[in-house]
Amino acid sequence: MRAPGSNAGVAAGDVLLAVENVSLRFGGVKAITDVSFDIRKGEIRAIIGPNGAGKTSMLNVINGFYHPQEGRITFKGRTRSRMRPYVAASQGIARTFQNVALFKGMTTLDNIMAGRTLKMKRGFFWQMLRHGPALAEEIEHRRQVEEIIDFLEIEHIRKVPVGRLPYGLQKRVELGRALAMEPELLLLDEPMAGMNLEEKEDMCRFILDVNNQFGTTIALIEHDMGVVMDLSDRVVVLEYGRKIADGVPDEVKRDQKVIDAYLGVAH
């Protein structure tokens, strides 16, 4: 699998993405209120909080699905205006979803191939013909996809329609489709939800391998605190749409506001 393209202006440890004073409202409901944090190139950054804290809304702001009323997002040194998801994807941001979003009637191979769409240069007409340059391009993209399938250890299901797969394997296929985009920033929304212990251990291993071997920056939402503390370089904590803590895992887990939020202590 090819490593994601690097950006000369963003070195490991530099800020890749900055969230600055972002607020998001739906009518009179405040989903996010004046939240700021950054994601550094090469790190695993966790976004945690109780249900309804605004975590998924924040990912939707980062990848352009939602547009905040206040604040701004800066990615690779450029401040974004009203970013659309397909533009975010073309600039190097990929994501998975809390609820698996796959083409259930298509095979594992074809679902991951769908992640290569942005990398294909030949037009629709050439792709329909599957001849000459278009065929050569498709063969190269299929080679890339086969490498991802090998990397994720899902060779045995490559020709199986994903609707027939157990939930844990569907999550792995969705990760493969995101990796096929060669992202610089990978957003994972509860990648281990609904998994048993063995499946969680496998997913943790793949996330660490993606980060270590390919240098992919990862931001993840996860409710399993053991997973968060083991995987993450830094953690930002949201509660009712506001940031209540931000730091390395050991600092965050000792923060009294975080303890209160997770234990349900009244404020």
C-alpha positions as CSV (number, residue, x, y, z in Angstrom):
1,M,0.0,0.0,0.0
2,R,1.4,3.4,-1.0
3,A,2.0,5.8,1.9
4,P,-0.2,9.0,1.8
5,G,1.3,11.9,-0.1
6,S,3.3,14.2,2.1
7,N,3.0,18.0,2.2
8,A,6.3,19.9,2.2
9,G,4.9,22.6,4.5
10,V,3.8,20.2,7.2
11,A,6.4,18.2,9.0
12,A,5.8,15.5,11.6
13,G,4.8,17.2,14.9
14,D,3.6,20.4,13.1
15,V,-0.1,21.3,13.3
16,L,-1.9,19.6,10.4
17,L,-5.4,20.8,11.3
18,A,-6.6,23.5,13.7
19,V,-10.1,24.0,15.0
20,E,-10.4,27.6,16.2
21,N,-13.4,28.8,18.3
22,V,-15.9,26.7,16.4
23,S,-19.6,26.9,17.2
24,L,-22.4,24.9,15.5
25,R,-26.1,25.3,16.1
26,F,-29.2,23.6,14.7
27,G,-31.9,26.1,15.2
28,G,-31.8,26.8,19.0
29,V,-29.8,23.6,19.8
30,K,-26.1,24.2,20.4
31,A,-24.2,21.2,19.2
32,I,-20.7,22.7,19.6
33,T,-19.8,25.9,21.5
34,D,-16.5,27.8,21.1
35,V,-14.3,24.7,20.8
36,S,-10.6,25.0,19.9
37,F,-8.0,22.3,19.5
38,D,-5.4,21.1,17.0
39,I,-4.3,17.8,15.4
40,R,-0.5,17.4,14.8
41,K,0.9,15.6,11.8
42,G,1.7,11.9,12.6
43,E,-0.3,11.7,15.9
44,I,-3.3,9.7,17.0
45,R,-5.7,12.3,18.4
46,A,-8.8,11.1,20.4
47,I,-12.0,13.0,20.7
48,I,-14.0,11.6,23.6
49,G,-17.0,12.5,25.8
50,P,-20.4,11.2,26.9
51,N,-23.2,10.6,24.5
52,G,-24.5,13.9,23.0
53,A,-21.2,15.7,23.6
54,G,-20.8,16.8,20.0
55,K,-18.1,14.4,18.9
56,T,-19.6,13.3,15.6
57,S,-20.7,16.8,14.9
58,M,-17.1,17.9,15.2
59,L,-16.0,15.3,12.7
60,N,-18.7,16.4,10.4
61,V,-17.4,20.0,10.7
62,I,-13.8,18.9,10.0
63,N,-14.8,17.0,6.8
64,G,-17.1,19.7,5.6
65,F,-20.5,18.0,6.1
66,Y,-21.5,20.7,8.5
67,H,-20.6,24.4,8.3
68,P,-20.1,26.1,11.7
69,Q,-21.8,29.5,12.4
70,E,-18.6,30.7,14.1
71,G,-14.9,29.9,14.1
72,R,-12.7,28.4,11.4
73,I,-10.9,25.3,10.3
74,T,-7.3,25.5,9.1
75,F,-5.9,22.4,7.2
76,K,-2.3,22.2,6.1
77,G,-1.9,25.9,6.7
78,R,-4.9,27.0,4.7
79,T,-8.0,28.4,6.2
80,R,-11.1,26.8,4.7
81,S,-14.3,28.5,3.8
82,R,-17.4,26.4,3.2
83,M,-15.7,23.1,2.5
84,R,-17.7,20.3,0.9
85,P,-17.0,16.7,1.8
86,Y,-15.8,15.8,-1.7
87,V,-13.3,18.7,-1.6
88,A,-12.1,17.7,1.8
89,A,-11.6,14.1,0.5
90,S,-9.7,15.4,-2.6
91,Q,-7.4,17.4,-0.2
92,G,-6.5,14.4,1.9
93,I,-9.2,13.9,4.6
94,A,-11.0,10.5,4.7
95,R,-13.4,9.1,7.3
96,T,-15.3,6.2,8.5
97,F,-18.8,6.4,10.1
98,Q,-20.4,5.5,13.4
99,N,-22.9,3.3,11.4
100,V,-21.2,1.4,8.7
101,A,-21.8,3.1,5.3
102,L,-20.9,0.5,2.7
103,F,-22.5,-0.7,-0.6
104,K,-24.0,-3.9,0.9
105,G,-24.6,-5.6,-2.4
106,M,-21.0,-5.1,-3.6
107,T,-18.0,-7.2,-2.8
108,T,-15.2,-6.3,-0.4
109,L,-13.0,-5.7,-3.4
110,D,-15.5,-3.4,-5.1
111,N,-16.2,-1.4,-2.0
112,I,-12.5,-0.7,-1.4
113,M,-12.1,0.1,-5.1
114,A,-14.8,2.8,-4.6
115,G,-12.2,4.6,-2.4
116,R,-9.9,4.9,-5.4
117,T,-12.4,7.0,-7.4
118,L,-10.7,10.3,-6.5
119,K,-7.3,8.9,-7.7
120,M,-8.6,7.9,-11.2
121,K,-7.6,10.3,-13.9
122,R,-9.4,8.8,-16.9
123,G,-12.9,10.1,-17.7
124,F,-16.2,8.2,-17.4
125,F,-16.1,7.3,-21.2
126,W,-12.7,5.7,-20.9
127,Q,-13.7,3.8,-17.8
128,M,-16.8,2.5,-19.6
129,L,-14.6,1.2,-22.5
130,R,-12.0,-0.4,-20.1
131,H,-9.5,-0.2,-22.9
132,G,-6.0,1.1,-23.4
133,P,-5.0,3.8,-20.9
134,A,-8.2,3.3,-18.8
135,L,-7.6,-0.4,-18.5
136,A,-4.0,0.2,-17.4
137,E,-5.1,2.7,-14.9
138,E,-7.7,0.3,-13.5
139,I,-5.1,-2.5,-13.2
140,E,-2.8,-0.2,-11.2
141,H,-5.7,0.8,-8.8
142,R,-6.7,-2.8,-8.4
143,R,-3.1,-3.6,-7.4
144,Q,-3.3,-0.9,-4.7
145,V,-6.5,-2.3,-3.5
146,E,-5.2,-5.8,-3.3
147,E,-2.3,-4.5,-1.1
148,I,-4.8,-2.9,1.3
149,I,-6.8,-6.2,1.4
150,D,-3.5,-8.0,2.3
151,F,-2.6,-5.4,4.9
152,L,-6.0,-5.7,6.6
153,E,-5.9,-9.6,6.4
154,I,-9.2,-9.9,4.6
155,E,-8.1,-11.9,1.5
156,H,-10.7,-14.6,2.4
157,I,-13.6,-12.2,1.9
158,R,-12.4,-10.2,-1.1
159,K,-15.2,-11.5,-3.4
160,V,-17.9,-11.7,-0.7
161,P,-20.8,-9.1,-0.8
162,V,-20.3,-7.0,2.4
163,G,-23.9,-7.3,3.4
164,R,-23.2,-11.0,4.2
165,L,-20.2,-10.1,6.5
166,P,-20.3,-9.9,10.3
167,Y,-20.2,-6.4,11.7
168,G,-16.6,-6.5,12.7
169,L,-15.4,-7.4,9.2
170,Q,-17.7,-4.7,7.7
171,K,-15.9,-2.2,9.9
172,R,-12.6,-3.4,8.6
173,V,-13.8,-3.1,5.0
174,E,-14.8,0.5,5.7
175,L,-11.4,1.2,7.0
176,G,-10.0,-0.3,3.8
177,R,-12.1,2.0,1.7
178,A,-10.9,5.0,3.6
179,L,-7.2,3.9,3.3
180,A,-7.7,3.5,-0.5
181,M,-8.0,7.3,-0.6
182,E,-4.4,7.6,0.7
183,P,-5.5,10.2,3.3
184,E,-3.2,12.5,5.2
185,L,-5.9,12.8,7.9
186,L,-8.0,9.8,8.7
187,L,-11.2,10.4,10.8
188,L,-12.5,7.3,12.6
189,D,-16.0,7.6,14.2
190,E,-16.2,4.8,16.8
191,P,-14.2,2.3,14.8
192,M,-14.6,-0.4,17.4
193,A,-18.4,0.0,18.2
194,G,-20.2,-3.3,18.4
195,M,-17.0,-5.4,18.3
196,N,-16.0,-8.2,20.6
197,L,-12.7,-8.2,22.4
198,E,-10.8,-10.1,19.7
199,E,-12.1,-7.8,16.9
200,K,-11.2,-4.7,19.0
201,E,-7.6,-6.0,19.4
202,D,-7.3,-6.5,15.7
203,M,-8.7,-3.1,14.9
204,C,-6.3,-1.5,17.4
205,R,-3.4,-3.2,15.7
206,F,-4.5,-2.0,12.3
207,I,-4.9,1.6,13.5
208,L,-1.4,1.6,15.1
209,D,0.1,0.0,11.9
210,V,-1.5,2.7,9.7
211,N,-0.2,5.4,11.9
212,N,3.3,3.9,12.4
213,Q,4.0,2.4,8.9
214,F,2.4,5.0,6.7
215,G,2.6,8.1,9.0
216,T,-1.1,8.7,8.6
217,T,-2.5,11.2,11.1
218,I,-5.6,9.8,12.8
219,A,-8.4,11.5,14.8
220,L,-10.8,9.0,16.4
221,I,-13.9,9.0,18.5
222,E,-14.1,6.0,20.8
223,H,-16.0,5.2,24.0
224,D,-13.7,2.4,25.2
225,M,-11.5,4.3,27.6
226,G,-8.9,1.5,27.7
227,V,-8.5,1.7,23.9
228,V,-8.3,5.5,24.0
229,M,-5.6,5.6,26.7
230,D,-3.6,2.9,24.9
231,L,-3.8,4.3,21.4
232,S,-3.8,8.1,21.7
233,D,-1.0,10.6,21.8
234,R,-3.4,13.3,23.0
235,V,-7.0,13.5,24.0
236,V,-9.6,16.3,23.8
237,V,-12.8,15.9,25.9
238,L,-16.1,17.4,25.0
239,E,-19.2,17.6,27.2
240,Y,-22.5,19.2,26.0
241,G,-20.6,20.6,23.0
242,R,-17.9,22.4,25.1
243,K,-14.3,21.4,25.6
244,I,-13.6,20.5,29.2
245,A,-10.1,19.0,28.9
246,D,-7.2,18.6,26.5
247,G,-3.9,16.8,26.9
248,V,-2.0,13.6,27.0
249,P,-3.9,10.5,28.3
250,D,-2.5,10.4,31.8
251,E,-3.4,14.1,32.4
252,V,-6.9,13.7,31.0
253,K,-7.9,10.6,32.9
254,R,-6.9,12.4,36.2
255,D,-8.9,15.6,35.4
256,Q,-11.7,15.9,37.8
257,K,-14.0,17.5,35.2
258,V,-13.5,14.4,33.0
259,I,-14.2,12.1,35.9
260,D,-17.4,13.9,36.8
261,A,-18.6,13.9,33.2
262,Y,-18.1,10.1,32.9
263,L,-19.5,9.3,36.3
264,G,-22.5,11.6,35.8
265,V,-21.8,13.9,38.8
266,A,-24.1,16.9,38.8
267,H,-22.5,20.3,38.2
